[in-house]
Amino acid sequence: LMKVKTDGTQNQLVAESDTGFYYLNVVGDWIYYCCGSVWRMRTDGSQREMISPLNGYCLNILADAGYFCVDAGYYCTLYKFDLKTLEVTEFLTLYPEKDTIYLIEPWFVDGKMLYWKYGVSTAEDDGFYVMDLSTKKERLLLESCWSLIVCDDTIYYNMDGNLYSLKYTDPKAKAKQICSGLLLPNSSVSGGAQDVSLS
């Protein structure tokens, strides 16, 4: 793992690992990451410590807590840990009673989790959902689409050759067609709409 100034200078080695560094989150002078398990270390590479031995992915730091997922076959368990104590607790197990449902890697934005959910015998549940992490209530946003980008409080997606936008934070919002013939790249999260030149 390397760090470098935004002008390209001071390229420095922070740490080495045979398993790599994934889902990096930098909070203050701490780096939180996954590499088969969940870890943190100082931005200078010191004080490396394991947070959880679980094979976590989609690590995200929100406010004073961290969240990560653990895949368990056809369902996903979401874990939460306190940034001060590093105490790890099971936060939510999604759909353990429906063993035909699985989730594509979720995204975390401003206290919400956005995720795809697919099923085999329960196809009526298929779609792209948003869940408020404070209430653990989910809401269906889209039944399907070709590709999708999350930008702040809005999702942009392709369907039927058209580009649409939908403000996912507003339960009453309806999708708006922006244009036709423009295809988005693979699904991702962006820091703002300007990053995908949709303004």
C-alpha positions as CSV (number, residue, x, y, z in Angstrom):
1,L,0.0,0.0,0.0
2,M,1.4,3.3,-1.1
3,K,0.6,6.9,-0.4
4,V,1.4,10.0,-2.4
5,K,0.6,13.7,-2.4
6,T,-2.0,14.9,-4.9
7,D,0.8,16.6,-6.9
8,G,2.5,13.2,-7.3
9,T,5.3,13.9,-4.8
10,Q,6.3,12.1,-1.6
11,N,5.5,8.6,-2.9
12,Q,5.9,6.5,0.2
13,L,5.3,2.8,1.2
14,V,2.8,2.5,4.0
15,A,2.5,-1.3,4.4
16,E,2.9,-4.6,2.6
17,S,0.5,-7.6,2.5
18,D,0.4,-10.8,0.6
19,T,-3.4,-10.6,0.4
20,G,-3.6,-6.9,-0.7
21,F,-5.6,-4.0,0.7
22,Y,-9.3,-3.6,-0.2
23,Y,-12.2,-1.3,0.6
24,L,-9.9,1.4,2.0
25,N,-11.4,4.0,4.3
26,V,-9.3,6.8,5.6
27,V,-10.7,8.4,8.7
28,G,-8.4,11.0,10.4
29,D,-5.0,9.3,10.8
30,W,-6.5,5.8,10.6
31,I,-6.8,3.5,7.5
32,Y,-9.5,0.9,7.7
33,Y,-9.4,-2.0,5.2
34,C,-10.1,-5.6,4.3
35,C,-7.6,-8.3,3.4
36,G,-9.4,-11.5,4.1
37,S,-10.2,-10.1,7.5
38,V,-11.0,-6.5,8.7
39,W,-8.1,-4.3,9.9
40,R,-7.0,-0.8,10.7
41,M,-3.6,0.9,10.9
42,R,-2.2,4.4,11.2
43,T,-1.7,6.3,8.0
44,D,2.1,5.9,8.5
45,G,1.6,2.1,8.7
46,S,2.0,1.7,12.4
47,Q,-0.3,0.3,15.0
48,R,-1.8,-2.3,12.7
49,E,-4.6,-4.2,14.5
50,M,-7.3,-6.7,13.5
51,I,-10.9,-5.6,14.0
52,S,-12.5,-8.9,13.0
53,P,-11.2,-12.2,11.7
54,L,-14.3,-12.5,9.5
55,N,-13.9,-12.4,5.7
56,G,-15.4,-9.0,5.3
57,Y,-16.1,-7.0,2.2
58,C,-17.8,-3.7,1.3
59,L,-16.2,-2.0,4.3
60,N,-17.6,1.5,4.9
61,I,-17.1,4.0,7.7
62,L,-20.2,6.1,8.5
63,A,-20.0,8.7,11.3
64,D,-18.7,6.9,14.4
65,A,-19.2,3.3,13.2
66,G,-17.9,0.9,10.6
67,Y,-20.0,-1.6,8.6
68,F,-18.9,-4.6,6.6
69,C,-20.6,-7.6,4.9
70,V,-19.9,-11.3,5.2
71,D,-21.2,-13.5,2.5
72,A,-22.9,-16.7,3.8
73,G,-24.0,-18.4,0.6
74,Y,-27.4,-17.1,-0.5
75,Y,-27.7,-14.4,2.1
76,C,-25.6,-11.6,3.6
77,T,-24.8,-10.6,7.2
78,L,-24.0,-7.0,7.9
79,Y,-21.7,-6.3,10.9
80,K,-21.1,-3.1,12.7
81,F,-18.2,-2.0,14.9
82,D,-17.6,1.0,17.1
83,L,-14.6,3.2,15.9
84,K,-13.5,3.8,19.5
85,T,-13.9,0.4,21.2
86,L,-13.7,-1.7,18.0
87,E,-16.5,-3.9,19.4
88,V,-18.0,-5.9,16.6
89,T,-21.7,-6.8,16.6
90,E,-24.0,-8.5,14.1
91,F,-26.1,-5.7,12.8
92,L,-28.4,-7.3,10.3
93,T,-28.8,-10.6,8.5
94,L,-30.7,-10.1,5.2
95,Y,-33.2,-12.7,4.2
96,P,-32.0,-15.9,6.1
97,E,-35.4,-17.4,5.7
98,K,-35.3,-17.1,1.9
99,D,-32.3,-19.2,0.9
100,T,-32.8,-18.4,-2.8
101,I,-32.0,-14.7,-2.4
102,Y,-28.6,-13.2,-2.7
103,L,-27.2,-9.7,-2.8
104,I,-24.8,-8.0,-5.1
105,E,-22.2,-6.0,-3.1
106,P,-24.0,-3.1,-1.4
107,W,-23.1,0.6,-1.3
108,F,-23.3,2.8,1.7
109,V,-24.2,6.5,1.3
110,D,-25.1,8.9,4.2
111,G,-26.5,6.4,6.6
112,K,-28.2,4.3,3.9
113,M,-27.4,1.0,2.1
114,L,-28.2,0.5,-1.5
115,Y,-28.1,-2.9,-3.0
116,W,-29.3,-5.3,-5.7
117,K,-31.4,-8.3,-4.5
118,Y,-32.1,-11.3,-6.7
119,G,-34.0,-14.5,-6.2
120,V,-34.6,-17.8,-8.0
121,S,-38.0,-19.0,-6.7
122,T,-38.8,-15.5,-5.2
123,A,-38.4,-13.4,-8.3
124,E,-41.0,-11.0,-7.1
125,D,-38.4,-9.6,-4.7
126,D,-35.9,-8.8,-7.4
127,G,-34.8,-5.3,-7.7
128,F,-32.6,-2.4,-6.5
129,Y,-33.3,-1.4,-2.9
130,V,-32.4,1.3,-0.4
131,M,-32.3,0.6,3.4
132,D,-32.2,3.2,6.2
133,L,-29.6,1.8,8.6
134,S,-31.2,3.6,11.6
135,T,-34.5,1.8,11.1
136,K,-33.5,-1.2,9.0
137,K,-36.4,-0.7,6.7
138,E,-36.0,-1.3,3.0
139,R,-37.7,0.2,0.0
140,L,-37.8,-1.0,-3.6
141,L,-36.4,1.6,-6.0
142,L,-36.1,-0.2,-9.3
143,E,-37.3,-3.6,-10.5
144,S,-34.5,-3.7,-13.0
145,C,-32.1,-1.7,-15.2
146,W,-29.1,-2.1,-17.4
147,S,-26.5,-0.1,-15.5
148,L,-26.6,2.3,-12.6
149,I,-24.5,5.0,-10.9
150,V,-25.2,6.4,-7.4
151,C,-24.4,10.2,-7.1
152,D,-25.1,11.8,-3.7
153,D,-28.9,11.5,-3.3
154,T,-29.7,10.5,-6.8
155,I,-29.3,7.3,-8.9
156,Y,-28.8,7.5,-12.7
157,Y,-29.6,4.3,-14.7
158,N,-30.2,3.0,-18.2
159,M,-33.4,1.2,-19.2
160,D,-34.8,0.6,-22.7
161,G,-32.1,2.7,-24.3
162,N,-32.8,5.8,-22.2
163,L,-31.1,7.4,-19.3
164,Y,-33.1,8.2,-16.2
165,S,-32.6,9.8,-12.8
166,L,-34.3,9.1,-9.5
167,K,-33.8,10.8,-6.2
168,Y,-33.7,7.8,-3.9
169,T,-33.9,9.8,-0.7
170,D,-37.4,10.9,-1.5
171,P,-40.0,8.1,-1.2
172,K,-42.4,10.1,-3.4
173,A,-40.0,10.9,-6.2
174,K,-40.5,9.5,-9.7
175,A,-38.0,8.7,-12.3
176,K,-37.2,11.4,-14.9
177,Q,-36.0,10.6,-18.4
178,I,-32.8,12.7,-19.1
179,C,-31.9,11.6,-22.6
180,S,-31.7,8.6,-24.9
181,G,-28.8,6.7,-26.4
182,L,-26.3,7.4,-23.5
183,L,-25.0,4.3,-21.8
184,L,-23.5,4.4,-18.3
185,P,-20.4,2.5,-17.3
186,N,-20.6,-0.4,-14.9
187,S,-22.6,0.3,-11.7
188,S,-20.7,2.4,-9.2
189,V,-20.9,5.1,-6.5
190,S,-19.7,8.6,-7.3
191,G,-19.1,11.5,-5.0
192,G,-21.2,13.8,-7.0
193,A,-23.1,14.2,-10.2
194,Q,-20.4,16.3,-11.7
195,D,-18.1,13.2,-11.7
196,V,-20.2,11.6,-14.4
197,S,-20.8,14.8,-16.4
198,L,-24.6,14.6,-16.2
199,S,-25.2,18.3,-15.4
